[in-house]
């Protein structure tokens, strides 16, 4: 006897099997030669909920390779498939719908308009998301084809990681619970495996390489422990918290009394490396694309050489950015924070991220003029200048708030009596943890305020765009220049470094879009090689000039400093998203290229950073510049020892807080 429940179950299983068969037949429809192009796909709201209205919008164009007669909208159909994937090539079609192209076209008498070469079209469809759709992450496959001729599609496009949110509060809570547990398990695995990388690679691979690799393994394209949906739920929070902390940690290393003798060499490094990277990446990459050695979709969409040059220059400007997180993690792991080379690497990394903001704003304006028309005037430079000044002012204000949180030791009479009598009920580690948590909260608030400032001031004559990383860096540097509070700031941030960097790099690995990286691998590899050559040339020339002018640069620093500056992440990814949002036509293809390059740089950069630092420090030890391991500890720990009477062994135990263990 068939019960209703069993009938529903069998119907569901049958639909899944049919969906799988449809998937096997539909995925073979995309060919390399297309006549139409889907430029963008968007949902309103971006993350729909079951039982709610959602509007899907598709913007496209007719390519020059289309038939001379063009297309009649009445003869075209649109097929959409919603796919649920566990990992690469492990997917199933859950829902499929076909609509007339005419019914979806928007505009006055749109259906009567013939689609000629170079023309564009807009498709929209509003529907209610069925209640049976489970919350989670889905992929959508779109195909534009003639009636009854799906195997000969004129355009195909995949949209990955489209999230469907729950609408019941309890289910929303459960979703966040599952995402947090998945990240905790993934981070625990990364911590355990990451320890083995330096050991079994004989010191070549840093721990963060293990974190990145484990992130890839547990991510959506392998084990799928951390799914696209999990990344959507809490990935943004982790990224913002981590980036605000990383900027703060980098800013705390900028202490002018210690860096006064290094400011000129660092400035020379930043200027020459930036110019060299811009020149080599622009000329080299444009040469290999114009000669057809590598194919770059973002450049192929441009008709004029000037537009291709502008986009290449924009990509080259992003190649001048660095990764403060990677530099801080490797330096902390090697415990060489007080060495000359560590201070130079951190200083150049932070200053480069400031320089890239200026270069990016100028190059983006040039790309806008070249691809969309307009004029390049002093207004663009004024907007950049106002944004940088506002970022600095917000950083100064935030730094003063951070100073209020840090109470110098011994300032309170009660604290002095308790410390003298040994009756303190709160341990030093708990002090560092609570103080660090407050500092991280302040930095996070400044980061969020900076991100939203552009939206808040959109109605102003010149909208205020504040750079979050710069504001947090200035804030921590301002606070760190208070000598009475400096060592407390460093100790508090050092306590939270392992807690923040571990999930950040695990998330970075899980977030890698492996299919997209594979598609642009040749072009991304070429851009990464040109970037490496530009950094090497600029760094070596700067090192030679520094040795002749200031006579303090060693031969090892000249030869190997460039190895420590290759990692890239953070600010680059944020700027890429800005390009993707602003340039709807070629922005997505451009973003895929740059993200692929960032992936290569982030996988290779920390390894070479560790190698370069090791070689420089080893040569410095041979030259007696660094004699004992204890001398590589930050100066703040010696200040603590001087005021508290700690032994060297106790100082070393405190310094281990920085080590990602």
Secondary structure, DSSP 8 states (H G I E B T S, - for coil): ---HHHHHHHHHHHHHHHHHHHHHHHTT---S--SEEEEEEEEESSS-BTTSEEEEEEEEEE-TTS-TT-B-GGGEEEEEEEEEEEETTEEEEEEEEEEEHHHHB-STTGGGS-B-TT-EEEEEEEEE--TTS-SEEEEEEEEEEETT-GGG-SEEEEEEEEEEB--SHHHHHHHHHHHHHHHHHHHHHHHHHHHHHHHHTTTSS-HHHHHHHHHHHHSTTTT-SS-HHHHHHHHHHHHHHHHHHHHHHHHHT--HHHHTTTHHHHHHHHHHHHHHHHHHHHHHHHHHHHTTSS--HHHHT-SSHHHHHHHHHHHHHHTT---HHHHHHHHHHHT-TTSHHHHHHHHHHHHHHHHHHHHHHHHHHHHHHHHH-----HHHHHHHHHHHHHHHHHHHHHHHHHHHH---TT-SHHHHHHHHHT---S-HHHHHHHHHHHHHHHHHHHHHHHHHHHHHTTTSSS-----HHHHHHHHHHHHHT-HHHHHHHHHHHHHHHHHHHHHHHHHHHHT--HHHHHHTHHHHHHHHHHHHHHHHHHHHHHHHHHHHHTS---HHHHHHGGGGG----THHHHHHHHHHHH-TTTHHHHHHHHHHHHHHHHHHHHHHHHHHHHHHHHHHHHTTSS-SGGGGS-HHHHHHHHHHT--HHHHHHHHTTTS--
